[in-house]
Amino acid sequence: MLSNDLAFVAAPQRQSVHPPTNDALKLRFWGVRGSYPVPGAHTVKYGGNTSCVEVRTAAHRLIFDAGTGIIGLGDLIMAEYRRSNNAHNHQPLPLTILLSHTHHDHIQALPFFQPAYFNETWLYVFGPQLLGIDLQDSITHIMTARYCPVRLEELNANKIIKNLADTDRILFRATASAPEHFNARQDLPQTEANDLVVSMMRSYAHPKDGVFVYKATQNGKRLVYATDTEGYAGGDARLIEFAHGADVLIHDAQYTSAEYNDPQFPTQGFGHSTIDMACEVARKAGVGKLILYHHDPHHDDAMIDQLEQYARTLFPETYAAHEGMEITL
């Protein structure tokens, strides 16, 4: 236990976890790598799956990104569902996926997400329109026969796929199963206890058309998910403002400063942050905890251990994300 209101524990990846209480917000990491999966003996501690973070309330299950980590999450969701429902008592299964963008490592496992094949699933998928292409068209394209044996329309779930603008908000009522989408011209209704609101900002610091950073707020507790974003000199002012006072900031931290400035193969402009950049945002935003995320596939467990220790010299409440990690707000 790190504090009275922030539990931080490791859990076996496929073990069932009880839903949080009505006023709690629970995070669980299913994939923490960037670029591509890296299974093997040297990535056992932190994991080798690509981006996927589960956010759970008593009434809702939100999923940030659909990298390979979502496969294990989907297996767990279906196992839980089968235990709680018999063949004659199927209840709707509402799930929401929030995509930061549609680069391959953030969407590649959607065709392998078991609940997407289940006709009782109500699958809400939200994300940015990139390069002028609707989100549904992007997903449809990667699931054409050239790349995938299953087409989007063959997934049996009830699918609701919507573009988001960075002025939109999504309301998850504690007393309703479906999320409500509001644009800038619509007033957000008065929220009640245990309702959760998701807002977003577009970061342009990732090629070619940026990514969405998400903020989830419930009962005054705030979580910010900021993957695939590159820092600026002096810190990303917009992100610092967006994440101000957050209890938890999950921030891209793919590179060391040496890798970022390597004269032979610099990674500047690749759309990812250094450890120092992530810590600068956390410090200037005054967040409670910083979670280093989107680990470079070349960084093994021993190196991430070292990077976590280094980060703590810059921002003491720093933790390197690993598969199975849980945080309760």
C-alpha positions as a Markdown table, in Angstrom:
| # | Residue | x | y | z |
|---|---|---|---|---|
| 1 | Met | 0.0 | 0.0 | 0.0 |
| 2 | Leu | 1.5 | 3.3 | -1.1 |
| 3 | Ser | -1.0 | 5.6 | 0.5 |
| 4 | Asn | -4.5 | 5.5 | 2.1 |
| 5 | Asp | -6.2 | 5.8 | -1.3 |
| 6 | Leu | -3.7 | 4.2 | -3.8 |
| 7 | Ala | -3.2 | 0.5 | -3.7 |
| 8 | Phe | -0.4 | -0.8 | -5.9 |
| 9 | Val | 0.1 | -4.5 | -6.2 |
| 10 | Ala | 1.2 | -7.2 | -8.6 |
| 11 | Ala | -1.3 | -9.8 | -9.7 |
| 12 | Pro | -1.1 | -12.9 | -11.9 |
| 13 | Gln | -2.2 | -11.8 | -15.4 |
| 14 | Arg | -5.1 | -14.3 | -15.9 |
| 15 | Gln | -6.4 | -14.4 | -12.3 |
| 16 | Ser | -9.9 | -13.1 | -11.8 |
| 17 | Val | -10.1 | -10.0 | -9.7 |
| 18 | His | -13.2 | -8.8 | -7.9 |
| 19 | Pro | -14.9 | -5.7 | -9.3 |
| 20 | Pro | -14.1 | -2.5 | -7.3 |
| 21 | Thr | -16.5 | -1.1 | -4.8 |
| 22 | Asn | -18.9 | 1.6 | -5.9 |
| 23 | Asp | -16.6 | 4.5 | -5.3 |
| 24 | Ala | -13.3 | 2.9 | -6.4 |
| 25 | Leu | -11.5 | 3.1 | -9.7 |
| 26 | Lys | -9.2 | 0.1 | -10.5 |
| 27 | Leu | -6.5 | 0.0 | -13.1 |
| 28 | Arg | -4.8 | -3.2 | -14.4 |
| 29 | Phe | -1.9 | -3.3 | -16.9 |
| 30 | Trp | -2.2 | -6.0 | -19.6 |
| 31 | Gly | 0.4 | -4.8 | -22.1 |
| 32 | Val | 3.2 | -2.3 | -21.5 |
| 33 | Arg | 5.5 | -2.5 | -24.5 |
| 34 | Gly | 5.8 | -0.3 | -27.5 |
| 35 | Ser | 6.4 | -1.0 | -31.2 |
| 36 | Tyr | 6.1 | -4.8 | -31.2 |
| 37 | Pro | 5.7 | -7.7 | -28.7 |
| 38 | Val | 8.9 | -9.1 | -27.1 |
| 39 | Pro | 8.2 | -12.5 | -25.4 |
| 40 | Gly | 11.2 | -14.3 | -23.9 |
| 41 | Ala | 13.2 | -15.0 | -20.8 |
| 42 | His | 14.5 | -11.4 | -20.5 |
| 43 | Thr | 11.1 | -9.7 | -20.4 |
| 44 | Val | 9.3 | -11.9 | -17.9 |
| 45 | Lys | 9.2 | -9.4 | -15.1 |
| 46 | Tyr | 7.7 | -6.5 | -17.0 |
| 47 | Gly | 6.1 | -8.4 | -19.8 |
| 48 | Gly | 6.3 | -8.4 | -23.6 |
| 49 | Asn | 2.8 | -7.6 | -24.7 |
| 50 | Thr | 1.9 | -4.3 | -26.5 |
| 51 | Ser | -0.3 | -1.6 | -25.1 |
| 52 | Cys | -3.4 | -2.3 | -23.1 |
| 53 | Val | -4.7 | -0.9 | -19.8 |
| 54 | Glu | -7.9 | -1.9 | -18.2 |
| 55 | Val | -9.9 | 0.6 | -16.1 |
| 56 | Arg | -12.7 | -0.8 | -14.1 |
| 57 | Thr | -15.5 | 0.7 | -12.0 |
| 58 | Ala | -18.3 | -1.1 | -10.3 |
| 59 | Ala | -20.5 | -0.5 | -13.4 |
| 60 | His | -18.1 | -0.2 | -16.3 |
| 61 | Arg | -15.0 | -1.8 | -17.9 |
| 62 | Leu | -12.9 | 0.6 | -20.0 |
| 63 | Ile | -9.9 | -0.6 | -22.1 |
| 64 | Phe | -7.2 | 1.8 | -23.3 |
| 65 | Asp | -5.8 | 0.4 | -26.5 |
| 66 | Ala | -5.9 | -3.0 | -28.1 |
| 67 | Gly | -2.4 | -4.2 | -28.4 |
| 68 | Thr | -1.6 | -7.9 | -27.7 |
| 69 | Gly | -2.3 | -7.4 | -24.0 |
| 70 | Ile | -6.0 | -7.3 | -24.8 |
| 71 | Ile | -6.0 | -11.0 | -25.7 |
| 72 | Gly | -5.4 | -12.1 | -22.1 |
| 73 | Leu | -7.9 | -9.6 | -20.8 |
| 74 | Gly | -10.5 | -10.9 | -23.3 |
| 75 | Asp | -9.9 | -14.5 | -22.1 |
| 76 | Leu | -10.5 | -13.4 | -18.5 |
| 77 | Ile | -13.6 | -11.4 | -19.3 |
| 78 | Met | -15.2 | -14.4 | -21.1 |
| 79 | Ala | -14.2 | -16.8 | -18.3 |
| 80 | Glu | -15.8 | -14.4 | -15.7 |
| 81 | Tyr | -18.9 | -14.1 | -17.8 |
| 82 | Arg | -19.3 | -17.9 | -18.2 |
| 83 | Arg | -19.0 | -18.4 | -14.5 |
| 84 | Ser | -21.7 | -15.8 | -13.7 |
| 85 | Asn | -24.2 | -16.7 | -16.4 |
| 86 | Asn | -25.7 | -20.0 | -17.5 |
| 87 | Ala | -26.8 | -20.9 | -21.1 |
| 88 | His | -30.3 | -19.7 | -20.4 |
| 89 | Asn | -29.5 | -16.5 | -18.6 |
| 90 | His | -27.3 | -14.4 | -20.9 |
| 91 | Gln | -26.9 | -10.9 | -19.7 |
| 92 | Pro | -25.5 | -8.1 | -21.9 |
| 93 | Leu | -21.8 | -7.6 | -21.7 |
| 94 | Pro | -20.9 | -3.9 | -22.2 |
| 95 | Leu | -17.3 | -3.1 | -22.9 |
| 96 | Thr | -15.6 | 0.2 | -24.0 |
| 97 | Ile | -12.3 | 0.4 | -25.9 |
| 98 | Leu | -10.6 | 3.8 | -26.1 |
| 99 | Leu | -7.9 | 3.9 | -28.8 |
| 100 | Ser | -5.1 | 6.4 | -28.6 |
| 101 | His | -4.5 | 6.0 | -32.3 |
| 102 | Thr | -4.5 | 3.2 | -34.9 |
| 103 | His | -0.8 | 2.4 | -35.2 |
| 104 | His | -0.4 | -1.4 | -35.4 |
| 105 | Asp | 0.9 | -1.9 | -31.8 |
| 106 | His | -2.3 | -0.3 | -30.4 |
| 107 | Ile | -4.9 | -2.1 | -32.5 |
| 108 | Gln | -3.2 | -5.4 | -33.7 |
| 109 | Ala | -5.0 | -7.7 | -31.3 |
| 110 | Leu | -8.6 | -6.6 | -31.8 |
| 111 | Pro | -9.3 | -9.6 | -34.1 |
| 112 | Phe | -8.2 | -11.9 | -31.2 |
| 113 | Phe | -10.3 | -10.3 | -28.5 |
| 114 | Gln | -12.8 | -13.1 | -27.5 |
| 115 | Pro | -15.7 | -10.8 | -26.4 |
| 116 | Ala | -15.8 | -9.3 | -29.9 |
| 117 | Tyr | -17.1 | -12.7 | -31.2 |
| 118 | Phe | -19.8 | -13.0 | -28.5 |
| 119 | Asn | -23.3 | -11.8 | -29.6 |
| 120 | Glu | -24.2 | -10.6 | -26.1 |
| 121 | Thr | -21.3 | -8.1 | -26.1 |
| 122 | Trp | -22.0 | -4.5 | -26.6 |
| 123 | Leu | -18.6 | -3.2 | -27.8 |
| 124 | Tyr | -18.2 | 0.6 | -27.8 |
| 125 | Val | -15.0 | 1.7 | -29.6 |
| 126 | Phe | -14.0 | 5.3 | -29.5 |
| 127 | Gly | -10.9 | 7.0 | -31.0 |
| 128 | Pro | -9.5 | 9.8 | -33.1 |
| 129 | Gln | -10.1 | 10.3 | -36.8 |
| 130 | Leu | -6.5 | 10.2 | -38.2 |
| 131 | Leu | -5.4 | 11.6 | -41.6 |
| 132 | Gly | -9.0 | 12.4 | -42.4 |
| 133 | Ile | -10.1 | 8.7 | -42.2 |
| 134 | Asp | -12.9 | 7.6 | -40.0 |
| 135 | Leu | -12.1 | 5.3 | -37.1 |
| 136 | Gln | -14.4 | 2.5 | -38.4 |
| 137 | Asp | -12.8 | 2.7 | -41.9 |
| 138 | Ser | -9.3 | 2.4 | -40.4 |
| 139 | Ile | -10.3 | -0.7 | -38.4 |
| 140 | Thr | -12.1 | -2.2 | -41.4 |
| 141 | His | -9.0 | -1.7 | -43.5 |
| 142 | Ile | -6.7 | -3.6 | -41.2 |
| 143 | Met | -9.2 | -6.4 | -41.1 |
| 144 | Thr | -9.5 | -6.9 | -44.8 |
| 145 | Ala | -8.6 | -10.3 | -46.3 |
| 146 | Arg | -5.1 | -9.0 | -47.3 |
| 147 | Tyr | -4.1 | -8.7 | -43.7 |
| 148 | Cys | -6.6 | -10.6 | -41.5 |
| 149 | Pro | -8.7 | -13.8 | -41.9 |
| 150 | Val | -11.7 | -12.2 | -40.1 |
| 151 | Arg | -13.5 | -9.1 | -41.4 |
| 152 | Leu | -14.9 | -6.5 | -39.0 |
| 153 | Glu | -18.5 | -7.3 | -39.9 |
| 154 | Glu | -17.8 | -11.0 | -39.0 |
| 155 | Leu | -17.3 | -10.1 | -35.3 |
| 156 | Asn | -20.7 | -11.0 | -33.7 |
| 157 | Ala | -20.6 | -8.3 | -31.0 |
| 158 | Asn | -23.0 | -5.4 | -31.2 |
| 159 | Lys | -20.4 | -2.8 | -32.4 |
| 160 | Ile | -20.7 | 0.9 | -31.9 |
| 161 | Ile | -17.6 | 2.7 | -33.4 |
| 162 | Lys | -17.4 | 6.4 | -33.1 |
| 163 | Asn | -14.9 | 9.1 | -34.0 |
| 164 | Leu | -13.9 | 11.5 | -31.2 |
| 165 | Ala | -12.9 | 15.1 | -31.3 |
| 166 | Asp | -10.6 | 16.4 | -28.6 |
| 167 | Thr | -13.4 | 18.6 | -27.3 |
| 168 | Asp | -15.7 | 15.6 | -26.7 |
| 169 | Arg | -16.5 | 13.9 | -23.4 |
| 170 | Ile | -17.8 | 10.5 | -22.6 |
| 171 | Leu | -20.0 | 9.9 | -19.5 |
| 172 | Phe | -20.2 | 6.5 | -17.9 |
| 173 | Arg | -23.2 | 6.6 | -15.5 |
| 174 | Ala | -23.0 | 4.4 | -12.4 |
| 175 | Thr | -26.6 | 3.5 | -13.0 |
| 176 | Ala | -26.4 | 2.8 | -16.8 |
| 177 | Ser | -24.5 | 0.2 | -18.9 |
| 178 | Ala | -24.0 | 2.3 | -22.1 |
| 179 | Pro | -21.6 | 5.3 | -22.3 |
| 180 | Glu | -23.0 | 8.6 | -23.4 |
| 181 | His | -21.0 | 10.7 | -26.0 |
| 182 | Phe | -21.1 | 14.5 | -25.8 |
| 183 | Asn | -19.6 | 16.9 | -28.3 |
| 184 | Ala | -18.5 | 20.5 | -27.7 |
| 185 | Arg | -22.0 | 21.9 | -28.5 |
| 186 | Gln | -23.7 | 19.7 | -25.9 |
| 187 | Asp | -23.7 | 20.4 | -22.2 |
| 188 | Leu | -22.5 | 17.6 | -20.0 |
| 189 | Pro | -25.3 | 16.7 | -17.6 |
| 190 | Gln | -24.7 | 17.0 | -13.9 |
| 191 | Thr | -22.7 | 14.0 | -12.7 |
| 192 | Glu | -23.6 | 12.0 | -9.7 |
| 193 | Ala | -21.6 | 10.0 | -7.2 |
| 194 | Asn | -19.6 | 7.2 | -8.9 |
| 195 | Asp | -20.2 | 8.5 | -12.4 |
| 196 | Leu | -17.0 | 8.5 | -14.5 |
| 197 | Val | -16.2 | 11.1 | -17.2 |
| 198 | Val | -13.5 | 10.7 | -19.9 |
| 199 | Ser | -12.1 | 13.7 | -21.6 |
| 200 | Met | -9.3 | 13.9 | -24.1 |
| 201 | Met | -6.7 | 16.1 | -25.8 |
| 202 | Arg | -4.9 | 15.5 | -29.0 |
| 203 | Ser | -1.1 | 15.4 | -28.8 |
| 204 | Tyr | 0.5 | 16.3 | -32.1 |
| 205 | Ala | 3.9 | 14.9 | -31.0 |
| 206 | His | 3.5 | 11.6 | -32.8 |
| 207 | Pro | 3.7 | 10.9 | -36.5 |
| 208 | Lys | 1.8 | 11.4 | -38.7 |
| 209 | Asp | -1.4 | 12.9 | -37.2 |
| 210 | Gly | -0.9 | 12.7 | -33.5 |
| 211 | Val | -2.6 | 10.7 | -30.8 |
| 212 | Phe | -5.3 | 11.1 | -28.1 |
| 213 | Val | -4.4 | 11.5 | -24.4 |
| 214 | Tyr | -7.2 | 10.4 | -22.2 |
| 215 | Lys | -8.3 | 11.6 | -18.7 |
| 216 | Ala | -10.7 | 9.5 | -16.6 |
| 217 | Thr | -12.3 | 11.3 | -13.6 |
| 218 | Gln | -14.5 | 9.7 | -10.9 |
| 219 | Asn | -15.3 | 11.0 | -7.5 |
| 220 | Gly | -12.5 | 13.6 | -7.8 |
| 221 | Lys | -9.9 | 10.9 | -8.6 |
| 222 | Arg | -8.1 | 11.4 | -11.9 |
| 223 | Leu | -6.1 | 9.1 | -14.2 |
| 224 | Val | -4.3 | 10.3 | -17.3 |
| 225 | Tyr | -3.2 | 7.9 | -20.1 |
| 226 | Ala | -0.5 | 9.6 | -22.3 |
| 227 | Thr | 1.2 | 7.1 | -24.5 |
| 228 | Asp | 3.0 | 7.7 | -27.8 |
| 229 | Thr | 3.8 | 11.3 | -27.1 |
| 230 | Glu | 7.1 | 13.1 | -27.4 |
| 231 | Gly | 8.2 | 15.8 | -25.0 |
| 232 | Tyr | 9.2 | 19.4 | -25.8 |
| 233 | Ala | 11.9 | 21.6 | -24.5 |
| 234 | Gly | 10.7 | 22.9 | -21.1 |
| 235 | Gly | 7.9 | 20.3 | -21.0 |
| 236 | Asp | 4.7 | 19.7 | -23.0 |
| 237 | Ala | 2.7 | 22.7 | -21.7 |
| 238 | Arg | -0.7 | 21.4 | -22.9 |
| 239 | Leu | -0.2 | 18.0 | -21.4 |
| 240 | Ile | 1.1 | 19.5 | -18.1 |
| 241 | Glu | -2.1 | 21.5 | -17.9 |
| 242 | Phe | -4.3 | 18.5 | -18.9 |
| 243 | Ala | -2.7 | 16.3 | -16.3 |
| 244 | His | -2.5 | 18.9 | -13.6 |
| 245 | Gly | -3.1 | 17.3 | -10.2 |
| 246 | Ala | -3.9 | 13.8 | -11.5 |
| 247 | Asp | -3.5 | 11.0 | -9.0 |
| 248 | Val | -1.9 | 8.8 | -11.6 |
| 249 | Leu | -0.1 | 9.7 | -14.9 |
| 250 | Ile | 0.7 | 6.9 | -17.3 |
| 251 | His | 3.3 | 8.4 | -19.6 |
| 252 | Asp | 5.3 | 7.2 | -22.6 |
| 253 | Ala | 8.9 | 6.6 | -21.6 |
| 254 | Gln | 10.3 | 4.6 | -24.4 |
| 255 | Tyr | 13.9 | 6.0 | -24.7 |
| 256 | Thr | 16.8 | 7.0 | -22.6 |
| 257 | Ser | 18.3 | 10.4 | -23.2 |
| 258 | Ala | 21.3 | 8.7 | -24.8 |
| 259 | Glu | 19.1 | 6.8 | -27.2 |
| 260 | Tyr | 17.1 | 9.9 | -28.0 |
| 261 | Asn | 20.3 | 11.9 | -28.8 |
| 262 | Asp | 22.4 | 9.1 | -30.4 |
| 263 | Pro | 24.4 | 10.7 | -33.2 |
| 264 | Gln | 24.4 | 7.4 | -35.2 |
| 265 | Phe | 20.7 | 6.6 | -34.8 |
| 266 | Pro | 18.8 | 9.4 | -33.1 |
| 267 | Thr | 15.1 | 8.8 | -32.2 |
| 268 | Gln | 14.1 | 12.4 | -32.1 |
| 269 | Gly | 10.8 | 12.9 | -34.0 |
| 270 | Phe | 9.8 | 9.2 | -33.5 |
| 271 | Gly | 6.9 | 10.4 | -31.3 |
| 272 | His | 8.1 | 8.9 | -28.0 |
| 273 | Ser | 9.4 | 10.4 | -24.8 |
| 274 | Thr | 12.5 | 9.9 | -22.7 |
| 275 | Ile | 12.5 | 9.0 | -19.0 |
| 276 | Asp | 13.5 | 12.7 | -18.3 |
| 277 | Met | 10.6 | 14.0 | -20.4 |
| 278 | Ala | 8.0 | 11.9 | -18.5 |
| 279 | Cys | 9.4 | 12.9 | -15.2 |
| 280 | Glu | 9.3 | 16.6 | -16.2 |
| 281 | Val | 5.7 | 16.4 | -17.0 |
| 282 | Ala | 4.9 | 14.6 | -13.8 |
| 283 | Arg | 6.8 | 17.1 | -11.7 |
| 284 | Lys | 5.4 | 20.2 | -13.4 |
| 285 | Ala | 1.8 | 18.8 | -13.4 |
| 286 | Gly | 2.0 | 17.9 | -9.7 |
| 287 | Val | 0.7 | 14.4 | -10.2 |
| 288 | Gly | 0.6 | 11.8 | -7.4 |
| 289 | Lys | 2.2 | 8.9 | -9.2 |
| 290 | Leu | 4.1 | 8.5 | -12.5 |
| 291 | Ile | 3.9 | 5.2 | -14.3 |
| 292 | Leu | 6.5 | 4.7 | -17.0 |
| 293 | Tyr | 4.9 | 3.1 | -20.0 |
| 294 | His | 5.4 | 1.9 | -23.6 |
| 295 | His | 8.8 | 0.4 | -22.8 |
| 296 | Asp | 11.2 | 0.0 | -25.7 |
| 297 | Pro | 11.3 | -3.6 | -27.0 |
| 298 | His | 15.1 | -3.5 | -26.7 |
| 299 | His | 15.0 | -2.8 | -23.0 |
| 300 | Asp | 15.1 | -6.0 | -21.0 |
| 301 | Asp | 14.0 | -6.5 | -17.3 |
| 302 | Ala | 17.4 | -5.5 | -15.9 |
| 303 | Met | 17.5 | -2.3 | -17.9 |
| 304 | Ile | 14.0 | -1.3 | -16.9 |
| 305 | Asp | 14.9 | -1.9 | -13.3 |
| 306 | Gln | 17.8 | 0.6 | -13.8 |
| 307 | Leu | 15.6 | 3.1 | -15.6 |
| 308 | Glu | 13.0 | 3.0 | -12.8 |
| 309 | Gln | 15.7 | 3.7 | -10.2 |
| 310 | Tyr | 17.0 | 6.6 | -12.3 |
| 311 | Ala | 13.5 | 8.1 | -12.7 |
| 312 | Arg | 13.0 | 8.1 | -9.0 |
| 313 | Thr | 16.0 | 10.5 | -8.7 |
| 314 | Leu | 13.9 | 12.9 | -10.8 |
| 315 | Phe | 10.4 | 12.1 | -9.5 |
| 316 | Pro | 10.4 | 9.9 | -6.4 |
| 317 | Glu | 6.9 | 8.4 | -6.9 |
| 318 | Thr | 7.8 | 6.7 | -10.2 |
| 319 | Tyr | 7.0 | 3.1 | -11.1 |
| 320 | Ala | 7.7 | 1.2 | -14.3 |
| 321 | Ala | 4.6 | -0.5 | -15.6 |
| 322 | His | 4.5 | -4.2 | -15.7 |
| 323 | Glu | 1.9 | -6.7 | -16.8 |
| 324 | Gly | -0.4 | -7.6 | -13.9 |
| 325 | Met | 0.3 | -4.4 | -12.0 |
| 326 | Glu | -2.9 | -3.0 | -10.3 |
| 327 | Ile | -3.6 | 0.4 | -9.0 |
| 328 | Thr | -6.8 | 1.2 | -7.0 |
| 329 | Leu | -7.9 | 4.8 | -6.6 |
